[in-house]
Amino acid sequence: MAYARHKAPPRTPRLRLRLTDAIALAGPAVLALTIVGVNSSPSDDPPRNAQAQAVEADLMTMAGPVDDELADLRDERDDARLRAARGADRPATDVAPSPITAPPVAPLPATTTAYTTVAVNVRAAASSDSAVLAVLELGDEIAVTGLVAGEYAEIVHDGGLAWVYAAYAAATPPVSDDVTEAETGGVDGGVSSAPCASGSDVESGLVSNAIAVHRAVCALFPGVSSYGGLRPGDGGEHGSGQALDIMVSTALGDEIAAYLQAHYGELGIRELIWRQRIWSTDRASDGWRSMEDRGSVTANHYDHVHVTVS
């Protein structure tokens, strides 16, 4: 039996819409629709295709505002993250800096007035290797605390604590060290070779230039009565007779040293040491140069002018 075949009605082309989620950034969701054509082609159903194209054009027109909104949301998100990192969103009372209180300053100890007996180094610590903070002159007033560490005494200096060599401090100021005419013999200069009125015992064992220094100084500075010469067994210039110590501890030593500098060529002088300073003919342009602290008045040449000759 033959059955009539019914022809199926033509299928109507359809459009299928796919819904996608837009990126959500700290606000309401933004939705975008993408049109996907199914079972359609430009030649099948022109009116339907035209409709799809119109919808797609509308969506493309909306893309600009949507992109702008997403950009604004991203900016807000980034700004919020920066504020959180910097603490800008905290209440003002939370981020106000805590007041800084300076540590209490310990009061300086009680002091007693003393005076320097020579020019003396002020040191940061009780050691000859410590940094020199200042140099005090003969007769300067100092405030001692009474604390002693080894050979050093603690003093108050520039609002802080420092140290000086204890042997250089005295309870009473030194007598005036003005150089008098009697001490210099009233002689303006020149080099005398006459034997010294005070005797020539110190000249024993000295080389000729050292003897010349002795006679020139004793003639010009009769106030000096003591000298040091040859030291048998000494490994330096005193052992070879090439050194003379002129025993003086006042400003008269400055006058003697200046006189010997002025006449070093005539007297064959190579080097002078006085008050922890050294002057040498090979470095005369450098003037007086500081020396290290040797730990005592004599070792630092505060009680004598040392002369080395060739």
Buried (B, 14 or more C-beta within 10 A) or exposed (E): EEEEEEEEEEEEBEBEEEEEEEEEBEEEEBEEBEBEBEEBEEEEBEEBBEEBEEEBEEEEEEEEEBEEBBEEBEEEEEEEEEEEEEEEEEEEEEEEEEEEEEEEEEEEEEBEEBBBBBBBBBBBEBBBEBEEBEEBEBBBEBBBBEEEEEBBBBBBBEEEBBBBBBBBBEEEBBEEEEBEEEBBBEEEEEBBEEBBEBEBEBBEBBBEBBBBBBBBBBBBBBBBEEBBBBBEEEEEBBBBBBBBBBBBBBBBBBBBBEBBBEBBEEBBBBBBBBBBBBBBBEEEEEEBEEBEBEBEBBEBBBBBBBBBBE
